[in-house]
Each structure stands twice: as structure tokens, then as C-alpha cells.
């Protein structure tokens, strides 16, 4: 994904509020300042503030309760700032949401139609990711190869076409996700590998329901690890 270009003050307000949440100034469960107070802080109109708040709400970071105002719903991983501009987080979330739907379907079809060569290709990609863990690498390209191998195993070229079309966005989000795992613990990297293996095992067993569930869980977990559960 190319870096998201700022579109003006709503982006600035979005980034400022999100940064304060990441810093712990606004804690989970606490109320944000009122729209009026935020408009005064940024010397802008309330509709401009509402636009920024709408993005944060759509990202699941804040929520509005009738009679209680706007509150912090969850705090994303503070380390995201080390690897991606804050204003790109909305795009990353949308990419993962799209992939959850698309790649779960591809995994289901792969379980039904994969041949021995397809299984070998998925296994090879998993082995390369295992090597990446041993060498403390990032492995975003290898991660992409695993997911592409699953899509190819579906025998449906539309899955490949869609993933190729958004390959830049997928690599951007994978780089962020894998960098976050790298600065955490080896156990977190192993957990991601175990999720990949669940997908592979289900495809090998020719169990489409399990394959779809495993892929859906893997991508949803990646999103939760980034944005907080």
C-alpha cells in the first residue's frame, strides 16, 4: 500500500486523538472531550471533528453511548507507530476485513480442489516462513506466498486476480503485522505459524469448513493483534 495521503484537518484530528489513545492519555472506557472542546482545540468546525470521530468509530477505536458521550472502546498496539503512519490504519483494517471474507472462501475451495502439487506448494511456503522465524526475519513476501499458494489451490483464477490487484495493500499490512510480531515474542511468531498450519492441515484433510474457519480465524486474529481485541 502506498502511504495514504493526508486529506486535511480530519486526518490531523484523527491522528492526534489516536496518538493520545496510544499514549494512554485517553484510556479505554474513558470519555473523550466533547465535539465542542475538540473543535476549539483544533480551531475548526464541529462537522470537521465529526468526520474524524466517524473514522475512529468505524475503526472500532471509539464508541458513542446515548447519554454517556463518546468513549474509548479499545487501544491499538502502540508499536504500530513504529512501522506505519497512523492515518493508514483505517485502510489496513479495511484490507483485513476484505481478506477475511475473500481468503476464507479461497481456503474452502482449496480444501475441495487442491491436488498434491498444490499441497506441496503451500507446505513449501510454510517451511519458508519457519526459516524466517529461525533467522529473525520479517518474511512479508513469504507470508504472501503462503496465502497465494492457498488461493491458487482453489483452482479459481478470480481469487488470484483479486489478491494480485491488492497485492501492494496486502504486503503493506503484512509488513506491519509481522514487524509487530517480531518486536514482541517468539511465541507470538509461533502462534501465527500455528494458525497457518491449521489452514494447511484442513486443506490436506479436504475439510472445507475447517479450512475456511482456520483462515478466517487467522486473519481476524491478525487484526485483533494489531487493533486490540
N, C-alpha and C positions, 0 to 999 in steps of 0.2 A: 504494500500500500504506500503510495506516495504520501508525504506528510500533508495532513489536512490543512488547507489554507484558512487562516482566520477570516471571519466574515464581519468582524466589527465588535462592538461592545458586548453583545450577548455572549460571544466566545470568551471575552475577557472576564465577564462576571461568572460564567460557568467555571472557568479555570480558577478564579480566585476563591469561590466558595468550595470547590472540590479540594483545592490545596489546603484550605483551613480545616476541612474534614479529615484529610490525610494527616495533618499536623496534630489533630486531636483538639483543636480549638473548639470545634463543634463536634460533640461526642454523639455516639449512637443513642437515640432516644431523646436527645435534647432538641429544643425548638431553635429554628433559625431566626434571625432578625426578620422583622416584618418587611413586606414589599416596600412600604414607605421608607423604612430605615435604609434598606439596600439601595433604593433609588437615590436617596440623599447621599449615601456613601460614594456612589459612582457618578453622581451628578447627571442622572439620566431620568427617563420616564418609567413609570411602573410597567407599562406594556413591554419595554425592553427587558426589565428584570423578569417579568413573567416568562418571556421567551427562554431565558437562561434556566429558570427554575423548571420549565416544562421539559427541557433536555435532561436535567438531573433526575426529574421524576420518571421519565421514560427509561432511564438507565437503572432505575430501582435504587438510587442512592438516597433520595429523599422521598417522603410521602406526606400527603396533606390529610389531616383528620378534621372533620367538621367540628368546629368549636375548640379545637386544640392548636390550630395553626399548622405550619409546615415543620416537619421534624426530620432528623437524620435517620434514615432507615438502616443503612449499613455503610461500612467504611471499606473501600477497596484496599488492596495491598499497597502500602505506602511505597514499596520499591518500584512500582510501575513508573514513577517519575524518573528513575534512572535510565529507562530504556525507551520511553515513548512520551511525546508531548501529551499533556493532559487532554487537550482538545480532540485527540484522536480516539479517546476511549469509547465514545458513542459509536464510532464506525467499527471498532473492534468488536463491541458487543453485538452489533447487527450482523457482522460477518459470522460470528459463532452461532447466533440464532439461526441463520440461514443454513449453515453447515450441519447443525443438529438434525434439521428436517431432511436435507438432501442426502447426507452421507449415511444416515441410518437406513434410508431406503436402498442406497447402493450396497450396503453391507448385507441387507436381507436378500437382495438379488444375487450377490456373490455367493452366499451360502447355498443358493439353489443351483447356480450355474458354473461355479469355479471348477476348473479341471486341475490336474496335477501340476501343470506349469504355473498356473495362477497361484496355487498354494505355495509353491516353491518361491515365487517372486515376493509374496507377502512375507514369508519366512525370512528371505534374504534381507528385506528391508528392516525387519525386526532385529536381525542379527547385527546389522549396521548400527542401529540405534543402541544396541547393547555395547558395541565397541565404543560408541561416543561417550557413554557413561563412564567406561573404564578410563578413557583419555581426558575426561572432564571437558569435553567439547560442548558446543551448542546444539548442533545437529538439526537445525530447522529444515534444511534441504532433505536430510534423510527422513525426517518426520513426514514431510510432504510426499516422499517416495512411498512410504508405507500407505498413506491414505490414497494415493493414486493407484497403487497396486490393488487395493480393495476395489476401487472404482472400476478398474479395468476388468477385474474378475467378475463384475456384474454382467459383462458382455453387452452392455448398453452404452453406446457411444455418447449419448446425451449427458450421462454423468461425467464422463471425461471432458466433454466440451464445456460444461458449466464450471468444473473445477479449473480448467485451463484459463477460462475467461476471468476468473477472480484469483488466479494464482498469486499475483502480487499482494493482494489483500491477505490471502491465507498465509503467505510467508511472513508478512509483517506481524500478524497475530501470533504465529508460531514462534518467531524470534522473541517476541515479548514473553510468551508463556514459558519457553524453555530457558530464557535468561533468568526469569523469576525462580524457576526450579533450581537453576544452577547456584544461585546465591542463598538458597535455603539449605536443605539437607540431601544427602544421597538417598535417604529413604523416600523423599518426595519424587526423585527421579525414578526410583524403583517402582513406586506406585503407578506412575504414568506408564512405565513399561508393562506392568501387570495388566493395566487396562487395555493396552494394545494386544497383549497375549490373549485376553478374553475374547476380543474380536476375532483374532486368528483361530483360536480353538473352536469357536462357534461355527466359523466358515468351514473349517476342516471337518466338523461333525455334520455339516449340511443342515444346520439348525437355524433357519432364517429369523425366527422370533428372537432367539438368543443373540444372534449376530446384530440385529437392529437395536436390541436393548443395550448390548455392550457398547456399540458405537455411540448411541445416544447418551449413555451414562458417561462415557469418556469425554465427550465434547462438553457436556453440561458441567462435569467436574472441573474441566479446564477453565470454564467461565467462572465457576464459583471460586476457584482458587485465586483468580485474578480480582474479581469484584467483591469477594466476601460472600458467605452463604446467608 
